[in-house]
Amino acid sequence: MNSSFGVKFFTAINYTVLTIFALVTLLPFLYVILVSFTDPTEYMSKSIVLIPQTWSLSAYEFIFSTNSFVKAMGVSGFLAIFGTLLSLIVTSALAYVLSRKRLKGKKFFLVAILLTMLFNPGMIPNYLLVDSLGLMDTVWALILPALTSAWYVFLMKNFYQEIPDELEEAAKIDGCSDFGVFIRIMLPVSVSALAAFGLFYAVAYWNTYFSGVLYINTDTLRPLQVLLQMMLVSASQMADPSIAAMLESEQTVPPQVIKMAAVVISSLPIVIVYPFLQKYFVKGMMVGSVKG
């Protein structure tokens, strides 16, 4: 009896603490969303807005009417879609090649890839490399340096090694080349892994910030996160006159409301995509973690 009471008491305390932590985590996001939909007049007349009495889309209409934000969304969208596709192709193809026992120089390639996990050349060598390749001020400077991950390659390699060799042998008997085996056999059975890694790559590309600051000088090539950071800084401190004008020229929409709406828009794509990939997420996370 006491044991049953202790379990129920612990469960109640556990749920209470977790609920409090969840509310503490969610309330800032909820506040950002509510402010972004608040009528500008109401926001300016109150010191703080918890639940708006008058809802408005003025901030969103203003954001999508500006070229800077729309172009930045286009750049980030291109990075998230095209960059993720390229990263998945390179990661899966490299992992498949490394998983084959007949690969000559396999140990050398594995050690070379492992070294990239242990040693980081640093910001200056990376900058000099991008500059020497002529990638400065192009979207390729945001894609190629982050094209693949050594950790993901090793996980995918272990996953491909767990696939029975009989599948590959049967496919080759039917006339498939190594490329055909990879396309027709390996990729279909690794959908869960590709979905999980694709989500990680997409989030990383969508949240590209430091590379955008380091390699991009043209306003029209700035990723969304760079533009968002510039918007979150006080307009009076901005070096870019186009962003300052976007926040200061339109007096009917307060800058704070515009900033909140920008945060919501920048977070929305990943929030929408995640539920569709959730069923692959847990299974994909276990890929290559246990070698049978």
C-alpha positions in Angstrom: 0.0 0.0 0.0 2.8 2.4 0.9 4.7 1.4 -2.1 1.7 2.1 -4.3 1.2 5.5 -2.7 4.9 6.3 -3.1 4.7 5.5 -6.8 1.6 7.7 -7.3 3.1 10.5 -5.3 6.3 10.4 -7.3 4.3 10.3 -10.6 2.3 13.3 -9.6 5.4 15.3 -8.6 7.1 14.3 -11.8 4.2 15.4 -14.0 3.9 18.7 -12.1 7.6 19.5 -12.5 7.6 18.6 -16.2 4.5 20.6 -16.8 6.1 23.7 -15.2 9.2 23.3 -17.3 7.1 22.9 -20.4 5.1 26.1 -19.6 8.4 28.0 -18.9 9.7 26.8 -22.3 6.5 27.5 -24.3 5.5 30.8 -22.8 8.2 32.9 -24.6 7.2 31.4 -27.9 3.5 32.0 -27.2 4.3 35.6 -26.3 6.2 36.1 -29.6 3.2 34.7 -31.6 0.6 36.8 -29.7 2.6 40.0 -30.1 3.1 39.4 -33.8 -0.7 39.3 -34.3 -1.4 42.3 -32.1 -2.9 45.4 -33.6 -0.2 48.1 -33.8 -2.4 50.7 -32.1 -3.1 48.4 -29.1 0.6 47.4 -28.8 1.6 51.1 -28.7 -1.0 51.9 -26.1 0.0 49.2 -23.6 3.3 48.5 -21.8 2.8 44.7 -22.2 0.4 42.6 -24.2 -0.6 39.1 -22.9 -3.7 38.4 -24.9 -4.5 40.9 -27.7 -8.0 42.3 -27.8 -7.7 43.3 -31.4 -5.9 40.9 -33.8 -4.1 42.1 -36.9 -1.9 40.9 -39.8 -0.3 44.3 -40.3 3.2 43.1 -39.3 3.1 40.1 -41.7 1.7 42.2 -44.6 4.5 44.7 -44.0 7.2 42.0 -43.9 6.1 40.3 -47.1 5.9 43.7 -48.9 9.6 44.3 -48.3 12.1 42.9 -50.9 14.8 42.3 -48.3 12.8 39.8 -46.3 11.3 38.0 -49.3 14.8 37.6 -50.9 16.3 36.4 -47.7 13.6 33.7 -47.4 14.3 32.7 -50.9 18.0 32.3 -50.2 17.3 30.2 -47.0 14.7 28.2 -48.8 17.2 27.4 -51.6 19.8 26.4 -49.0 17.4 24.2 -47.1 16.1 22.4 -50.1 19.0 22.2 -52.6 21.7 22.1 -49.9 19.9 19.3 -48.1 19.5 17.3 -51.3 23.2 17.6 -52.2 24.3 16.7 -48.6 22.2 13.6 -48.6 23.5 12.5 -52.0 27.2 13.0 -50.9 26.7 11.5 -47.4 24.9 8.4 -48.6 27.1 7.8 -51.6 30.3 8.3 -49.6 29.0 6.0 -46.8 28.1 3.3 -49.3 31.5 3.3 -50.9 33.2 3.1 -47.5 31.0 0.2 -46.5 32.3 -2.0 -49.3 35.0 -4.4 -48.3 36.6 -4.5 -51.7 37.4 -0.7 -51.6 41.1 -0.2 -52.1 42.7 2.2 -49.6 39.6 2.0 -47.3 41.6 2.4 -44.1 43.2 5.6 -45.4 39.9 7.2 -46.3 38.4 6.2 -43.0 41.3 7.8 -41.1 41.2 10.9 -43.2 37.5 11.4 -42.5 38.0 10.6 -38.8 40.6 13.3 -38.6 38.0 15.9 -39.7 36.0 15.0 -36.5 39.0 15.3 -34.2 40.7 18.4 -35.6 39.1 21.7 -36.8 41.3 23.9 -38.9 39.6 27.0 -37.6 37.9 30.1 -39.1 40.9 31.7 -40.9 41.9 28.6 -42.9 38.3 28.0 -43.9 38.0 31.6 -45.0 41.2 31.4 -47.0 40.0 28.2 -48.6 36.6 29.6 -49.6 38.3 32.7 -50.9 40.9 30.8 -53.0 38.2 28.7 -54.5 36.4 31.8 -55.7 33.3 31.1 -53.7 33.1 34.4 -51.8 29.8 36.2 -52.0 28.0 33.2 -53.6 25.5 30.7 -52.2 28.0 28.0 -52.8 30.1 29.4 -49.9 27.1 28.5 -47.7 26.7 25.0 -49.1 30.0 23.4 -50.0 31.8 23.9 -46.6 28.9 22.2 -44.9 28.1 19.6 -47.6 28.5 16.5 -45.4 29.3 15.4 -41.8 31.8 12.8 -40.9 29.6 11.6 -38.0 26.7 11.0 -40.4 29.0 9.3 -42.9 30.1 6.8 -40.2 26.6 6.1 -39.1 25.4 5.5 -42.6 28.4 3.3 -43.3 27.6 1.1 -40.4 24.0 0.9 -41.5 25.0 -0.2 -45.0 27.4 -2.8 -43.5 24.4 -4.4 -41.7 22.5 -5.0 -44.9 23.0 -8.6 -46.0 25.5 -9.0 -48.8 23.1 -11.4 -50.5 20.9 -8.4 -51.6 23.9 -6.9 -53.5 24.9 -10.2 -55.0 21.3 -10.9 -56.2 21.1 -7.4 -57.7 24.4 -7.9 -59.6 23.3 -11.3 -60.9 20.3 -9.5 -62.3 22.7 -7.2 -64.1 22.9 -4.2 -61.8 26.2 -2.2 -61.6 27.5 -0.7 -58.3 25.6 2.5 -59.1 22.4 0.4 -59.8 22.8 -1.4 -56.5 23.1 1.9 -54.7 20.1 3.5 -56.4 17.8 0.5 -56.4 18.7 -1.4 -53.3 20.6 0.8 -50.8 18.6 4.1 -51.0 15.1 2.5 -50.7 16.1 0.6 -47.5 17.7 3.6 -45.9 14.7 6.0 -46.2 14.4 6.3 -42.4 18.1 7.3 -42.1 17.9 9.7 -45.0 14.8 11.4 -43.4 16.5 11.8 -40.1 19.7 13.2 -41.5 17.8 15.2 -44.0 16.0 17.0 -41.1 19.3 17.7 -39.4 20.8 19.1 -42.6 17.7 21.2 -43.4 17.6 22.7 -40.0 21.3 23.5 -40.2 21.0 25.1 -43.7 17.9 27.0 -42.7 19.6 28.4 -39.6 22.8 29.4 -41.5 24.1 32.5 -39.8 27.9 32.6 -39.2 28.8 31.5 -42.7 26.4 34.2 -44.1 28.1 36.9 -42.0 31.6 35.6 -42.9 31.3 35.0 -46.6 28.4 37.1 -47.9 28.6 40.8 -48.6 25.8 41.3 -51.1 22.4 42.2 -49.6 20.4 40.0 -51.9 22.4 36.9 -50.9 22.0 37.2 -47.2 20.3 34.2 -45.5 17.2 34.8 -43.4 18.9 34.3 -40.1 21.4 37.1 -40.9 18.6 39.4 -41.8 16.7 38.4 -38.7 19.7 39.2 -36.5 20.0 42.6 -38.1 16.3 43.2 -37.5 16.6 42.2 -33.8 19.3 44.8 -33.3 18.1 48.3 -32.7 17.5 50.1 -35.9 19.6 53.1 -34.7 22.6 50.7 -34.4 22.3 49.1 -37.8 25.0 49.7 -40.4 22.7 48.6 -43.2 20.4 51.5 -44.2 17.9 49.2 -46.0 17.1 47.2 -42.9 16.9 50.3 -40.7 14.5 51.9 -43.3 12.4 48.7 -43.2 11.8 49.1 -39.5 11.6 52.9 -39.2 9.9 54.1 -42.4 6.5 52.5 -41.6 5.2 54.2 -38.5 1.9 52.4 -38.4 3.7 49.1 -37.5 6.0 49.2 -34.4 9.4 47.7 -35.0 9.0 45.3 -32.1 5.8 43.8 -33.7 7.7 43.4 -37.0 10.6 41.6 -35.2 8.2 39.2 -33.5 6.5 38.4 -36.8 9.9 37.8 -38.5 10.8 35.4 -35.7 7.5 33.5 -36.2 8.0 33.3 -40.0 11.6 32.1 -39.7 10.6 29.3 -37.3 7.5 28.2 -39.2 8.9 26.1 -42.0 10.9 23.7 -39.7 7.8 23.4 -37.4 5.7 22.4 -40.4 8.2 19.9 -41.8 9.0 18.1 -38.6 5.7 16.3 -38.0 5.9 14.7 -41.5 9.4 13.3 -40.7 8.7 12.4 -37.1 7.8 8.7 -37.9 11.2 8.2 -39.4 13.1 10.3 -36.8 13.4 7.7 -33.9 14.2 4.8 -36.2 16.7 7.0 -38.2 18.5 8.1 -35.0 19.3 4.5 -34.3 20.9 3.9 -37.7 24.4 2.4 -37.4 24.4 2.8 -33.6 24.5 -1.0 -33.0 26.5 -3.3 -35.3 25.1 -6.7 -35.6 
